[in-house]
Amino acid sequence: MLPRPGDLAERMSGIRLPQTFRLPTSAARSKAREIINQLPRGGFISIVENWRQLPDGQIEFTMRHLPTAD
């Protein structure tokens, strides 16, 4: 199967796809803090978005990489 032009453009731009985490509360807090405290690398900054508490008590959140305004 041939890659689509949009897939190639995304891969070449260096943009990484969002990552979703499901962790217990304390581990989620630590992971989110780790992401928030990271310095921008390669022209991108990592942010935490779309978090929610699941019925089993775990926290689900998404980490996204946004371009910095250099």
N, C-alpha and C positions, 0 to 999 in steps of 0.2 A: 504494500500500500504506500502510495506517495504522500509525503507530508503536505499539508495545506500551507499556502503562502503565509497566513496569519501565524501558524505554528513556527515556521522558520523565522519570521520577523521577531516573534517573542523570544525565541531561543537566542538569536543573534544580539538582541538588545541587552541581554544579561538580566532581565527581570525574572525574579524567582516567583513561583506560584505560592499562594498563601498556604500555611501549615495549620492544621487544626489539632488541638490537644484536648484530651479528656483525662483529668487528673483529680485525685482527692484534693480537698480544699487547701491543705498546707503545702502540698507539692505544686499545686496550681499557682498559689501565691508566690512561691519561690521562683518558679519558671517565669511568671509574668514580670517579677522584679528584675530578673536576669535580663530579659528582653528589653525592658524599659531603660536599664542602666547601660546598655551597649552603646558604644560610640558609633557614629555613621561609618560604614565601610564601603568602599567601592562606589561612592556616590549614592548610596541607599541607606535609609534609616529603617529600623524595624519598629513596628508598633503593634500593640495588642488591640484587637477589635472584636465585636460581636461575642461578648462573653455571656454565659447564662449558667444557672445552676440546674442540673438534671434531677429528676425525681429520686435517683439513688444517692444524691448528695454530692456527686462529683461536679466539678466545674469544667465546662467546655468553652474554649476560646480559640480565636483565630489570630495567627501572627501574619502580618502582611509587611512587605518591603516596599517603601515608597521612595521615589527619587528625592534627593536633597536639593535645596535651592542654592546651588553653588554660584 
